[in-house]
């Protein structure tokens, strides 16, 4: 009746009996995709991460990530909520931050310097895990593609962002 352009499902796991049931996860994600197509609207699902991790919970998290256009990672830094791209099929967006004002409304705020974790950047993670003594950019890109399941262009963007944030340093190769 309303023909929404966007639907927010705050707590996708609340629609399920068992977030670790593969069949149930596939069924609910399939139904959401069908509804999105039928009503020509975007469906945003909220799902919490595992404790002390940035990984989505259960099989529903894995299923949603495989089908999602974009996966956002939201975490608190002081009073701010920081929003970072965790996975994007297309070009990633720049991280941003917001806080909730006295009226309960979100208001953009400056991105805290300590908010962007180098460990969340695939370039930094791959270097830390496999090449602590440095690596040529071309080899790093290939390893990121293989390890992270990302495209060449996304790997290049992640390397550029890590360089810009001074999370990695170039010695002519990177």
Steps between C-alpha positions, in 0.01 A plus 500: 500500500774749595757401233807569720837571342678353802406258777707461818486167680651586837586162638483249214580225750171574678319362195668162541491204734868413452755738345735205444252298293623505140163416345314760707768763422482429127120509508470835678768667284336358187163639613652843568662502156167407339321779690770748400451407135121488517468842665810656340640613833819470701493284814747585773552230762653562843701213644734510796854370482655224704644621833848658463483464121380677187355175357123476456325245719396154388415356161257785448797739514694298246199469271421871520862589426505280190190669361548858622603788279660674798587391854552776755687466826376734773688532828525745788801723560429718800169677440515445123372211293745436216371351173756325279466298180569135574412366156377679187430349160552842349715790618544533874391816680711702739441417868288749694382553855188619676370548850152518646399848613282601796186451293599145410592585141821401316739788432819470296819549700872501426650159441711413806865447400520168686179370340632340183665177593787395278404139570170555317678611185574190294830646376625548856373160613664315209830680553492429875411133449719410201755768423620672820827598329328668205363401162474627142163661422418257215558199725296662779208560260507136383512372859211730604290376208566137597465544877213749513296412193511857372559645155818660370344847524381451857847375601655813349253724686572324831876540450457869414286556810751321724777716355298818545420408862871421550410145605761377251804678362627500143859427413451550124329160454166565667 
